[in-house]
Every structure is written in C-alpha cells, then in structure tokens.
Amino acid sequence: MFRIRRIYDDTLAIDREAIVQVQGILREQFQALKEDDVVKLAARLKNPLKYRFRSILFVADDQRGHVKGFALVLHAPDEGFCYLDFISVEPRRAGGGIGSALYERVREETLALNGIGLFFESLPDDPKLCRDSTEVLKQNRARLKFYENYGACPIIHTEYETPLVPEDVCPPYLVFDPLGKDGVLSRDSARRVVRAILERKYGRFSPPGYIDKVVASFKDDPVRLRAPKYIRKRPPLRVRLTRSLERRIPLVINDKHRIHHVHERGYVESPARISHILDGIGGLDFFEKKNPLRFSEKYIKKVHDKQYVDYLKRMSSLIEPDRSVYPYVFPIRNKTRPPREMPVRAGYYCIDTFTPLNRNAYLAAKRAVDCALTAARVLLEGYRLAYALVRPPGHHAERRAFGGFCYFNSGAIAADYLSRHGKVAVLDIDYHHGNGTQDIFYNRSDVLTLSIHGHPKFAYPYFTGFREERGTGAGEGYNVNFPLKESVGGEVYRKVLDKALKRIIRFRPQFLIVALGLDTAKGDPTGTWNLLAGDFYTNGRHIGSLRLPTLVIQEGGYRTRSLGTNARRFFSGLWEGALFNHETNTRTNTG
C-alpha cells in the first residue's frame, strides 16, 4: 500500500527523511544530474524566487515513511504553466500503480493552478534521434505509450530535439499534456513556455544563440502534437481527483463525550452539539475518521498545574453518579491556602458558578485531550489539516483553573506538543475570549495567541480579553486580542480576521491551531453576533489560504439548528483555501 502526499518543506522530521530518500533516488536513477542540483532540493521547495520556479514535490510512501516514488513539478505562475521535472518509481515497484497515481496527482495540481497544460521532456523513441541500445529505445517507447493514455504527445515540427552539445546521443522530445481539456496551444504561448524552460533550466549551459534558435523553430500556430503511435484512438483520460494526504482531513471524535452530560435545565453544552455537527459535515467526502489514541497525563501537566490536575481527577472520582458540584466559595483573598473540604475547594480552582464538576468531568476532558493530541500527531505524519471534534471544550481552562464548561485546555496542550517541532500560532475564533490559552502562553514567544471575541465589558469571561493584554517577559507582543462590539456582521468580522491572519504571516509559524467556536453565528444563545453560513465558508477559506499545517479544535457553538450547516460551510472553505490559490477561480462542489 502507498499514499500520495505533498512535501512543502523540510520542517517536519518525516518530510526531511522523505527529501533525503528522494535525493537518494535522484542519485541512483539520474546519474547525469549534478550533485549540487540534488543537494538544493530542500532549498528549492522553500525559495521559489531564487530558482525562478515554484517547486512542488509529491511522494508516494507507506505508513513507515518509505518513499516508493516521487514527482517534482516546477510551476511558473508568471507564464501559467507547469513543467514535470522528474517522476520516478523504485524499479522493483514498477507496475504497481504508483507511477500512474503520481502522474494523475501532478495533472490535478496543474489544473488546480489554472495551468495552460503540463509540459515535460521524454527521451525519444526514434532510432535516428536516440543512438542508445535497443533496450533503452524499448523503455522510451513504453514511457511515451504511458503518456499517450492521457493525451500527452510530443510537440512536432520544431528543433527542440537539437542537442545542447554534440555528444548528446538522445536529445529529448518536449511533450505537452493538455489535461483532457478542449482547445489548442498557440504558437506564442508555446514560445513563452519554451523560453522559460530553456532559460531557467539550461541557460547556464546553453551555447550562444541556442535558446533563440529553438524558440524561433516553433512556427505552427497552433502547435501540432504527434499523433498517438501506441494507443488506439480514444478520448484521453480526464483529470481525476486523487485523495492525497493534503486533500484529506482526519476527523478525531471524542468517543467518551456522552458520559459528560449535565441534565440541569439551561445547560447548553450538551451531547447534541456533536451529533448536529456530525450530521452537517457528513456529506463532505474529504473527512477521514481516526480513532483517538491514549496519551500520558504528563502532556496535561506540562500545561496545567499538577495540583489542579490531581484535584480534578480525585474530586471527579468522589462525586456520586448523576450529581454535580457547583463552585460557590471563591477564596480570592488567600490563593496559597486551598479549603480543606473537597467540594468547597472547587471555587479555588474555578472562575465561575455555572461549570459543574461531576463523576465523568475528568474522564471526558482527558479524552478530549487525547483527541487533540491524536489530531496534532497526524500533522506530524504529513497531513495538512485535522479536526478534533470534542466536548467538553477547553479554551477557558487556565493553567490552574476551570470554567466556561472547560476543564483541560485541549488546544493549548496540542500547541505545546507541536511547539517541540516549530513555532505555533493559536487563532481563537470563538465568540468568547480564550482566557485559558492566553494565561498559559502569556510569557512565551514560541506560541503566538490571537483571539477575536466579544468585548469583555459585556461578554464572558468579563475579566480578560482587553486589547492592551499583549503578553509579558519573553511573551510580550505575542498575545493579540481583538475585542469587538456587541453587534458584528460578516463583513466587519472578516476585516478583523484578515488583520489576525496578517499577524500570523509575520510570525511565520510551522503550525496553526484554530479554536473553532460556532457561537459567532446569528441566534446563538451565548452570543450577540450575526455571522451567516456564507460567512463561515469565507472565513474558513481565508484561514485555509495560509496553507499551514492546521489543527481545528471544537470549542463553543450552541444553536443546534445551525451548527451543522455552519460547520459544513467552514470546513468547505478551509479545505478549498488550503488547496487552491485565492487568485484562481477553482472551486469544488462541497456543499
């Protein structure tokens, strides 16, 4: 078995190892390639301006990270085309469908980038051009036959096959794949493409006048392709949607959330929230369910105070089934001496009077953390998006306090976990301020925290979320609050969101965590804003356009009538934004 995934850079260990393996294949199978070009692969992925092409690397690997094949595509956005620089499969893997899957993924990417077509070089099948052995000619014919299946054929009546140097014994064809689209390639377009390829790839090796001569040889308008030689006449294969890793969103659901069900009248944080969201996103075929793993409590205690965690665990175990303990005494005068009675001590660790402790609070909150960490781990495995659909929520849980229906801060724990691999930005788009996340990272510069929320003068939690709260010590400037007025619509919200995204771009994180609150919707019982389904789609698309490995963790959202629709629209936008450029009109029918 294999999977197709894109390597964006060498940030993650799994991607660094994949790049090393690709370099090994290049050395083994393309021995004429200069070592300097092999070594620069990682740099080409990260610095497209320097190399005058945007390099896009796809690998076919297994769950252990063993690379079985790869494709390297060069995108020239200024000229609107893609060039397939290398595609290779391990010799012992030939015939296993890996080459086809890679090529189909390349075609799909070219179409998504609005390219006029896909260009590449292929060694000739004509003995007059290729003086190599019969075996080499046989391989060349097999390769061209493969491409003919897709309607890709050599461009004819040109001098592209002119050798760069006299000793070249097998100068390549320039092959054009129109991606199954109707239409023709004009002479002027072809000339621009050929000049870009020759100047950017071969300019330093070309003799004087060589490039001009080859470009001028493209005289047919439109250019002509060689008729298929190996495939009977039939329609070429259209671009097919492949399910490479960056096109899938692992969905990790808290399978123990129902055990935490507070039946008191008016308690809006109910199990029905998860059901409605699942109903809403059920029609989106890019979700891939993952079972939550079990993680050690040590990850929680790295973020939360040890005594607080131990108290929550012990107190939950002492409460009788179907009974809740609500905080009612808050010892703010002496925080160093917690009350001796366990139920009274709840107020020592809580920020409000409406978040109860019950027998399953710890178990449900711990499982929510497991889900968040599982979703964080899949980002380290090469996925680009992940969704932890959990309750209870977490963003109000501070280092040593619970509240706002939150017990453990799953998003903060996931952020701390990912911070071992690079900088993390946490974007909180819940209606209520993420006071817990702010508290936990307030003095850290490796985690940027941003929160867009109702102003604390009228919105919970009332005591934090002011604009002037910017962090302290090393964290000064790395906490950003956007408190907004009581009535906010989609347009106003989007302007603020874009400001937050620009701050994230300046921070240049390796990961993004989104605390997704759907309580910004019109009619939510805990909010006052008026965001509609279309706003959630657009906001998701804007966030996705950052193209960062992104973990979405469910926080609030309590209007069950619109929860599913808004969740579906948000993830549709997020998925599209992460895959397609804003400047293109590429859209998919995701509902």
C-alpha positions as CSV (number, residue, x, y, z in Angstrom):
1,M,0.0,0.0,0.0
2,F,1.1,3.6,-0.6
3,R,-0.2,7.1,-0.1
4,I,0.4,10.2,-2.1
5,R,1.4,13.3,-0.2
6,R,2.9,16.7,-0.9
7,I,6.2,17.8,0.8
8,Y,6.1,21.5,1.4
9,D,9.4,22.0,3.1
10,D,11.8,20.2,5.5
11,T,10.2,21.5,8.7
12,L,9.0,18.1,9.9
13,A,11.2,15.1,10.6
14,I,9.1,12.9,8.3
15,D,9.5,15.3,5.5
16,R,13.2,15.8,6.0
17,E,13.6,12.0,5.8
18,A,11.4,11.9,2.6
19,I,13.6,14.5,1.0
20,V,16.7,12.5,1.8
21,Q,15.1,9.4,0.2
22,V,14.1,11.4,-2.9
23,Q,17.7,12.7,-3.2
24,G,18.9,9.1,-3.0
25,I,16.6,8.1,-5.9
26,L,17.8,11.0,-7.9
27,R,21.4,10.0,-7.4
28,E,20.7,6.4,-8.3
29,Q,18.4,6.8,-11.3
30,F,19.6,10.1,-12.8
31,Q,23.3,9.8,-12.6
32,A,24.0,12.6,-15.0
33,L,22.4,15.0,-12.6
34,K,24.9,17.2,-10.9
35,E,25.3,16.7,-7.1
36,D,24.7,20.4,-6.5
37,D,21.2,20.2,-8.0
38,V,20.4,17.2,-5.8
39,V,21.6,18.9,-2.6
40,K,19.5,22.0,-3.4
41,L,16.2,20.2,-3.4
42,A,15.1,21.4,0.1
43,A,16.1,24.9,-0.8
44,R,14.1,24.9,-4.0
45,L,11.0,24.0,-2.1
46,K,11.4,26.9,0.3
47,N,12.8,29.6,-2.0
48,P,10.9,29.7,-5.4
49,L,12.0,33.3,-6.2
50,K,15.7,32.3,-6.2
51,Y,15.2,29.4,-8.5
52,R,12.6,31.1,-10.8
53,F,10.2,28.2,-10.4
54,R,7.9,27.2,-7.6
55,S,8.9,23.6,-6.9
56,I,6.2,21.2,-5.9
57,L,7.2,17.7,-4.6
58,F,4.9,14.8,-4.3
59,V,6.0,11.5,-2.8
60,A,4.4,8.0,-2.7
61,D,5.3,6.5,0.6
62,D,3.9,3.9,3.1
63,Q,2.9,4.3,6.7
64,R,6.5,3.8,7.7
65,G,7.7,6.8,5.6
66,H,9.4,4.6,3.0
67,V,9.4,6.6,-0.3
68,K,8.5,4.3,-3.2
69,G,8.3,7.0,-5.9
70,F,8.2,10.8,-6.3
71,A,7.3,13.6,-8.8
72,L,8.9,17.0,-8.8
73,V,6.8,19.7,-10.6
74,L,8.1,23.2,-11.5
75,H,5.3,25.8,-11.6
76,A,5.9,29.1,-13.5
77,P,3.0,31.3,-12.2
78,D,4.2,34.2,-14.4
79,E,3.7,32.2,-17.6
80,G,0.9,30.0,-16.3
81,F,2.3,26.5,-16.9
82,C,3.7,23.5,-15.0
83,Y,6.7,21.5,-16.0
84,L,7.2,18.0,-14.8
85,D,10.9,17.9,-13.9
86,F,11.2,14.4,-12.6
87,I,8.9,11.4,-12.0
88,S,10.4,8.2,-10.8
89,V,9.4,4.9,-9.1
90,E,11.7,2.4,-7.5
91,P,12.5,-0.3,-10.1
92,R,11.0,-3.1,-8.0
93,R,7.8,-1.1,-7.6
94,A,7.2,-0.6,-11.3
95,G,3.7,-1.8,-12.4
96,G,2.2,-1.3,-9.0
97,G,0.2,1.8,-10.0
98,I,2.5,4.2,-8.2
99,G,3.6,6.0,-11.4
100,S,0.0,6.4,-12.5
101,A,-1.1,7.8,-9.2
102,L,1.8,10.3,-9.1
103,Y,1.2,11.4,-12.6
104,E,-2.5,11.8,-12.0
105,R,-1.8,13.9,-8.9
106,V,0.5,16.1,-11.0
107,R,-2.2,16.6,-13.6
108,E,-4.7,17.5,-10.9
109,E,-2.3,20.1,-9.4
110,T,-1.6,21.7,-12.8
111,L,-5.3,22.0,-13.4
112,A,-5.9,23.5,-9.9
113,L,-3.2,26.0,-10.6
114,N,-5.0,27.1,-13.8
115,G,-2.1,26.0,-16.0
116,I,-2.5,26.0,-19.7
117,G,-1.2,22.5,-19.6
118,L,1.6,20.2,-18.4
119,F,5.0,20.1,-20.2
120,F,7.8,17.7,-19.7
121,E,10.7,16.1,-21.6
122,S,10.7,12.5,-22.6
123,L,13.5,10.6,-24.3
124,P,12.8,9.8,-28.0
125,D,11.6,6.5,-29.5
126,D,13.1,7.3,-32.9
127,P,16.4,5.4,-33.6
128,K,17.6,8.3,-35.7
129,L,17.5,10.6,-32.6
130,C,18.5,8.1,-30.0
131,R,21.6,6.0,-30.7
132,D,21.4,4.1,-27.4
133,S,20.7,0.4,-27.1
134,T,17.6,-1.4,-28.2
135,E,16.7,-1.8,-24.5
136,V,16.8,2.0,-24.0
137,L,14.6,2.5,-27.0
138,K,12.1,0.0,-25.7
139,Q,11.9,1.8,-22.3
140,N,11.4,5.1,-24.2
141,R,8.5,3.7,-26.2
142,A,6.9,2.3,-23.0
143,R,7.2,5.7,-21.4
144,L,5.6,7.5,-24.3
145,K,2.9,4.9,-24.5
146,F,2.1,5.6,-20.9
147,Y,1.7,9.3,-21.5
148,E,-0.4,8.8,-24.7
149,N,-3.1,7.3,-22.4
150,Y,-3.5,10.8,-21.0
151,G,-3.4,12.6,-24.4
152,A,0.1,13.7,-23.8
153,C,2.2,13.6,-27.0
154,P,5.5,15.2,-28.3
155,I,5.3,18.6,-30.0
156,I,6.4,18.2,-33.6
157,H,7.9,20.4,-36.4
158,T,10.4,22.1,-34.0
159,E,14.1,22.0,-33.2
160,Y,13.6,21.3,-29.5
161,E,15.4,18.0,-30.1
162,T,18.6,19.9,-31.1
163,P,21.4,18.6,-28.8
164,L,22.9,21.1,-26.3
165,V,26.3,19.6,-27.1
166,P,27.3,17.4,-30.0
167,E,28.0,14.4,-27.7
168,D,24.3,14.2,-26.6
169,V,23.1,10.9,-28.0
170,C,19.5,11.1,-27.0
171,P,18.1,14.6,-27.0
172,P,14.5,14.7,-25.5
173,Y,11.1,15.5,-27.0
174,L,9.1,18.3,-25.5
175,V,5.8,16.6,-24.5
176,F,2.5,18.5,-23.9
177,D,-0.4,17.2,-21.9
178,P,-3.5,19.4,-22.4
179,L,-5.1,17.8,-19.3
180,G,-8.0,16.5,-21.3
181,K,-9.2,20.0,-22.0
182,D,-10.6,21.1,-25.3
183,G,-8.6,23.8,-27.1
184,V,-5.2,24.3,-28.6
185,L,-1.8,25.6,-27.7
186,S,-1.0,28.8,-29.6
187,R,2.4,29.4,-31.0
188,D,3.0,32.5,-28.9
189,S,2.1,30.6,-25.7
190,A,4.4,27.7,-26.7
191,R,7.3,30.1,-27.4
192,R,6.9,31.8,-24.0
193,V,6.9,28.4,-22.3
194,V,9.9,27.0,-24.2
195,R,11.9,30.2,-23.5
196,A,11.1,29.9,-19.8
197,I,12.1,26.3,-19.6
198,L,15.3,26.7,-21.5
199,E,16.5,29.9,-19.8
200,R,15.6,28.7,-16.3
201,K,16.8,25.1,-16.6
202,Y,19.5,25.2,-19.2
203,G,20.5,28.8,-19.6
204,R,23.9,28.5,-17.9
205,F,24.8,25.5,-20.2
206,S,23.4,26.8,-23.5
207,P,25.7,28.0,-26.3
208,P,25.1,31.5,-27.7
209,G,22.0,31.7,-29.8
210,Y,20.8,28.2,-28.9
211,I,17.7,29.3,-27.0
212,D,16.6,31.9,-29.6
213,K,17.1,29.3,-32.3
214,V,14.9,26.7,-30.6
215,V,12.2,29.2,-29.7
216,A,12.0,30.5,-33.2
217,S,11.6,27.0,-34.5
218,F,8.0,26.9,-33.1
219,K,6.3,28.1,-36.2
220,D,3.0,26.2,-36.3
221,D,0.0,28.1,-35.0
222,P,-1.4,26.3,-33.1
223,V,1.4,24.0,-32.4
224,R,1.0,20.4,-33.5
225,L,1.3,17.3,-31.5
226,R,2.4,13.9,-32.8
227,A,-0.4,11.6,-33.5
228,P,-0.6,8.7,-31.0
229,K,1.5,5.7,-32.1
230,Y,0.8,3.2,-29.3
231,I,-2.8,3.8,-28.2
232,R,-5.8,3.2,-30.3
233,K,-7.9,6.3,-31.0
234,R,-10.0,7.1,-27.9
235,P,-10.7,10.1,-25.7
236,P,-7.7,11.0,-23.5
237,L,-8.1,10.4,-19.7
238,R,-9.6,13.4,-18.0
239,V,-8.1,14.7,-14.8
240,R,-9.2,12.6,-11.9
241,L,-9.4,13.7,-8.2
242,T,-6.8,11.8,-6.2
243,R,-7.0,11.5,-2.4
244,S,-3.5,12.5,-1.5
245,L,-2.9,13.3,2.2
246,E,-3.2,17.1,1.8
247,R,-6.7,16.5,0.4
248,R,-8.0,14.6,3.4
249,I,-8.9,15.9,6.9
250,P,-8.5,13.3,9.7
251,L,-11.6,13.6,12.0
252,V,-11.0,12.6,15.6
253,I,-14.2,12.4,17.7
254,N,-14.3,12.2,21.4
255,D,-15.9,8.8,21.8
256,K,-16.5,9.4,25.5
257,H,-18.1,12.9,25.4
258,R,-21.6,11.5,26.2
259,I,-20.5,10.4,29.6
260,H,-20.3,14.1,30.5
261,H,-24.0,15.0,30.3
262,V,-25.2,17.7,32.7
263,H,-29.0,17.4,32.7
264,E,-29.8,20.6,34.6
265,R,-32.2,22.9,32.8
266,G,-30.4,25.6,30.7
267,Y,-27.1,23.8,30.5
268,V,-26.4,24.3,26.8
269,E,-23.1,22.4,26.5
270,S,-24.9,19.1,25.6
271,P,-24.0,16.0,23.6
272,A,-26.5,17.0,20.9
273,R,-23.9,19.6,19.8
274,I,-21.6,16.8,18.5
275,S,-24.5,15.0,16.7
276,H,-25.6,18.1,14.9
277,I,-22.1,18.9,13.7
278,L,-21.6,15.3,12.5
279,D,-24.9,15.5,10.6
280,G,-23.7,18.7,9.0
281,I,-20.3,17.6,7.8
282,G,-21.4,14.0,6.9
283,G,-21.7,14.9,3.2
284,L,-18.1,16.1,3.0
285,D,-16.1,13.3,1.5
286,F,-12.7,14.6,2.5
287,F,-13.1,13.7,6.1
288,E,-11.3,10.5,7.3
289,K,-12.2,9.2,10.7
290,K,-9.3,8.4,13.1
291,N,-9.7,6.7,16.4
292,P,-8.2,8.7,19.3
293,L,-5.0,7.4,20.9
294,R,-4.3,7.3,24.6
295,F,-1.7,9.8,25.8
296,S,0.0,10.1,29.1
297,E,-1.2,12.6,31.7
298,K,2.2,14.2,31.5
299,Y,1.2,16.2,28.5
300,I,-1.6,17.8,30.5
301,K,0.7,18.5,33.4
302,K,3.1,20.3,31.1
303,V,0.4,22.9,30.6
304,H,-1.8,22.7,33.7
305,D,-0.7,22.9,37.3
306,K,-0.1,19.4,38.8
307,Q,-2.1,20.1,41.9
308,Y,-5.1,21.3,39.8
309,V,-5.0,18.2,37.6
310,D,-4.7,15.9,40.6
311,Y,-7.6,17.6,42.3
312,L,-9.9,17.4,39.3
313,K,-9.1,13.7,38.9
314,R,-9.7,12.9,42.5
315,M,-12.8,15.1,43.0
316,S,-14.5,13.7,39.9
317,S,-14.0,10.1,41.3
318,L,-15.6,11.1,44.6
319,I,-18.8,12.5,43.2
320,E,-21.8,10.2,43.1
321,P,-23.3,9.4,39.7
322,D,-25.8,11.9,38.3
323,R,-24.8,14.5,40.8
324,S,-23.0,17.8,40.1
325,V,-20.9,20.0,42.3
326,Y,-21.0,23.7,41.5
327,P,-18.4,26.1,42.9
328,Y,-19.9,28.6,45.4
329,V,-16.9,29.8,47.5
330,F,-14.1,31.7,45.8
331,P,-11.1,32.3,48.1
332,I,-9.5,35.2,46.3
333,R,-8.0,36.7,49.5
334,N,-5.6,33.8,50.1
335,K,-4.8,31.8,47.0
336,T,-2.0,29.9,48.7
337,R,-4.2,28.0,51.0
338,P,-7.0,26.0,49.4
339,P,-10.0,25.0,51.5
340,R,-9.8,21.6,53.2
341,E,-13.2,20.4,52.1
342,M,-13.1,19.0,48.5
343,P,-16.5,20.4,47.3
344,V,-15.7,23.8,48.7
345,R,-12.3,23.7,47.0
346,A,-14.0,23.7,43.6
347,G,-14.2,27.5,43.9
348,Y,-10.4,27.6,44.5
349,Y,-9.9,26.2,41.0
350,C,-12.8,27.7,39.1
351,I,-13.6,31.1,37.6
352,D,-17.5,31.0,37.5
353,T,-20.5,29.5,39.2
354,F,-22.0,27.5,36.3
355,T,-19.3,25.0,35.4
356,P,-20.0,21.9,37.5
357,L,-17.8,19.0,38.5
358,N,-19.3,15.5,38.1
359,R,-18.1,12.0,38.1
360,N,-17.1,12.0,34.5
361,A,-15.8,15.5,34.0
362,Y,-12.1,14.4,34.3
363,L,-12.6,11.3,32.1
364,A,-14.4,13.3,29.3
365,A,-11.9,16.1,29.4
366,K,-8.9,13.7,29.4
367,R,-10.4,12.0,26.3
368,A,-10.8,15.4,24.6
369,V,-7.1,16.0,25.2
370,D,-6.4,12.5,23.7
371,C,-8.3,13.6,20.6
372,A,-6.5,16.9,20.2
373,L,-3.1,15.2,20.6
374,T,-4.1,12.5,18.1
375,A,-5.0,15.2,15.6
376,A,-1.8,17.0,16.3
377,R,0.2,13.8,15.7
378,V,-1.3,13.3,12.3
379,L,0.0,16.7,11.2
380,L,3.5,15.3,12.1
381,E,2.7,12.4,9.8
382,G,2.2,14.6,6.7
383,Y,-1.5,15.6,6.8
384,R,-2.1,19.3,6.4
385,L,-5.5,19.6,8.1
386,A,-7.0,17.8,11.1
387,Y,-10.2,18.2,13.1
388,A,-10.6,17.3,16.8
389,L,-14.4,17.3,17.3
390,V,-14.6,17.3,21.1
391,R,-16.6,18.2,24.1
392,P,-16.2,19.4,26.8
393,P,-14.5,22.4,25.2
394,G,-11.2,23.8,26.5
395,H,-10.1,27.3,25.7
396,H,-11.4,28.8,29.0
397,A,-9.3,26.4,31.1
398,E,-6.3,28.3,32.5
399,R,-3.2,26.8,33.9
400,R,-4.8,26.2,37.3
401,A,-8.5,26.9,36.8
402,F,-11.5,25.6,35.0
403,G,-14.6,27.4,33.9
404,G,-16.8,28.2,30.9
405,F,-17.7,24.5,30.5
406,C,-13.9,23.8,30.1
407,Y,-11.7,21.6,32.3
408,F,-8.5,21.0,30.3
409,N,-7.3,23.3,27.6
410,S,-7.0,20.7,24.7
411,G,-5.9,23.4,22.2
412,A,-3.1,24.7,24.5
413,I,-1.9,21.1,25.2
414,A,-1.8,20.4,21.5
415,A,0.1,23.7,20.8
416,D,2.7,22.8,23.5
417,Y,3.0,19.3,22.0
418,L,3.6,20.7,18.5
419,S,5.9,23.5,19.7
420,R,8.7,20.9,20.0
421,H,8.8,20.9,16.2
422,G,8.5,24.6,15.5
423,K,6.6,27.8,16.2
424,V,2.8,27.6,16.7
425,A,0.1,30.1,16.2
426,V,-3.3,29.7,18.1
427,L,-6.2,31.5,16.5
428,D,-9.3,31.6,18.7
429,I,-12.4,32.4,16.7
430,D,-14.9,31.6,19.4
431,Y,-17.3,34.4,20.4
432,H,-15.8,34.3,23.9
433,H,-12.2,35.3,24.8
434,G,-9.8,32.4,25.0
435,N,-8.6,33.4,28.5
436,G,-7.2,30.0,29.3
437,T,-4.9,29.9,26.2
438,Q,-3.8,33.5,26.9
439,D,-3.0,32.6,30.5
440,I,-1.0,29.5,29.6
441,F,1.2,31.1,26.9
442,Y,1.3,34.7,28.2
443,N,5.1,34.7,28.8
444,R,6.1,32.6,25.8
445,S,7.3,33.8,22.4
446,D,7.2,30.4,20.6
447,V,3.4,30.3,20.6
448,L,1.5,33.3,19.2
449,T,-2.0,33.5,20.7
450,L,-4.7,35.6,18.9
451,S,-8.4,35.9,20.0
452,I,-11.3,37.5,18.2
453,H,-14.2,37.9,20.7
454,G,-16.9,39.9,22.2
455,H,-15.6,42.8,24.3
456,P,-15.2,41.8,28.0
457,K,-17.3,44.7,29.1
458,F,-20.4,42.6,28.0
459,A,-19.1,39.1,27.1
460,Y,-17.9,36.2,29.2
461,P,-15.4,35.8,30.9
462,Y,-15.5,39.6,31.5
463,F,-12.1,39.9,33.2
464,T,-9.8,39.2,30.3
465,G,-9.6,39.9,26.6
466,F,-8.7,43.5,26.6
467,R,-6.6,44.9,23.7
468,E,-3.8,46.0,26.0
469,E,-3.1,42.5,27.2
470,R,-0.1,41.8,25.0
471,G,2.0,39.3,27.0
472,T,4.8,39.7,29.4
473,G,8.5,39.0,29.6
474,A,9.6,36.9,26.6
475,G,6.0,36.7,25.5
476,E,5.4,40.5,25.2
477,G,3.8,41.2,21.8
478,Y,2.9,37.5,21.3
479,N,-0.6,37.8,22.7
480,V,-3.1,39.7,20.5
481,N,-6.7,40.4,21.4
482,F,-9.4,41.7,19.1
483,P,-12.3,42.7,21.3
484,L,-15.3,43.6,19.2
485,K,-18.6,45.4,19.8
486,E,-21.8,43.8,20.6
487,S,-23.3,43.7,17.1
488,V,-21.0,42.3,14.4
489,G,-21.8,41.1,10.9
490,G,-19.7,39.1,8.5
491,E,-18.0,42.0,6.7
492,V,-16.8,43.6,9.9
493,Y,-15.6,40.3,11.3
494,R,-13.7,39.5,8.1
495,K,-11.7,42.7,8.2
496,V,-10.6,41.8,11.7
497,L,-9.9,38.2,10.8
498,D,-7.6,39.4,7.9
499,K,-5.7,41.5,10.4
500,A,-5.2,38.5,12.6
501,L,-4.0,36.4,9.6
502,K,-1.5,39.1,8.6
503,R,-0.1,38.9,12.1
504,I,0.2,35.2,11.8
505,I,2.0,35.5,8.5
506,R,4.6,37.9,10.1
507,F,5.1,35.3,12.9
508,R,5.9,32.6,10.3
509,P,4.7,29.6,12.4
510,Q,5.2,26.0,11.4
511,F,1.7,25.1,12.7
512,L,-1.7,26.7,13.2
513,I,-4.3,25.7,15.7
514,V,-7.8,27.1,15.3
515,A,-10.1,27.2,18.3
516,L,-13.3,26.9,16.4
517,G,-16.3,28.5,18.1
518,L,-19.5,28.4,16.1
519,D,-21.2,30.6,18.7
520,T,-20.4,33.6,16.5
521,A,-23.5,32.6,14.4
522,K,-26.7,34.6,14.3
523,G,-29.1,33.5,17.0
524,D,-26.6,31.6,19.2
525,P,-27.9,31.7,22.8
526,T,-24.5,32.7,24.2
527,G,-23.5,35.3,21.7
528,T,-24.7,38.5,20.1
529,W,-23.2,38.5,16.6
530,N,-24.8,37.8,13.3
531,L,-22.5,35.6,11.2
532,L,-24.3,33.5,8.5
533,A,-23.4,30.3,6.8
534,G,-21.7,32.1,3.9
535,D,-19.5,34.0,6.4
536,F,-18.3,30.7,7.9
537,Y,-17.4,29.5,4.4
538,T,-15.4,32.7,3.6
539,N,-13.7,32.8,7.0
540,G,-12.6,29.2,6.6
541,R,-11.3,29.9,3.1
542,H,-9.3,32.9,4.3
543,I,-7.8,30.8,7.1
544,G,-7.0,27.9,4.8
545,S,-5.2,30.2,2.4
546,L,-2.4,30.5,4.9
547,R,-1.5,26.9,3.8
548,L,-0.1,26.0,7.1
549,P,-0.5,22.5,8.8
550,T,-3.7,23.4,10.7
551,L,-5.4,21.7,13.6
552,V,-9.0,22.7,14.2
553,I,-10.3,22.0,17.7
554,Q,-14.0,22.4,18.5
555,E,-14.9,24.9,21.2
556,G,-18.3,26.6,21.5
557,G,-21.4,26.8,19.4
558,Y,-24.8,26.2,20.9
559,R,-27.5,26.9,18.4
560,T,-28.2,23.4,17.3
561,R,-30.4,24.4,14.4
562,S,-27.5,26.0,12.5
563,L,-24.5,24.1,14.0
564,G,-24.2,21.5,11.2
565,T,-24.7,23.9,8.3
566,N,-22.1,26.4,9.7
567,A,-19.6,23.6,10.4
568,R,-20.0,22.2,6.9
569,R,-19.5,25.6,5.3
570,F,-16.5,26.4,7.4
571,F,-14.7,23.2,6.5
572,S,-15.6,23.5,2.9
573,G,-13.9,26.9,2.8
574,L,-11.0,25.8,4.9
575,W,-10.4,22.8,2.6
576,E,-10.6,24.9,-0.6
577,G,-8.5,27.6,0.8
578,A,-5.8,25.2,1.8
579,L,-5.7,23.6,-1.7
580,F,-6.4,26.3,-4.2
581,N,-4.9,29.8,-4.7
582,H,-7.2,32.7,-4.0
583,E,-6.3,34.2,-7.3
584,T,-7.8,31.2,-9.2
585,N,-11.5,30.5,-9.6
586,T,-11.1,26.8,-8.9
587,R,-14.0,25.6,-6.9
588,T,-15.4,22.3,-5.9
589,N,-18.9,21.1,-5.2
590,T,-18.5,20.6,-1.5
591,G,-22.0,21.7,-0.5
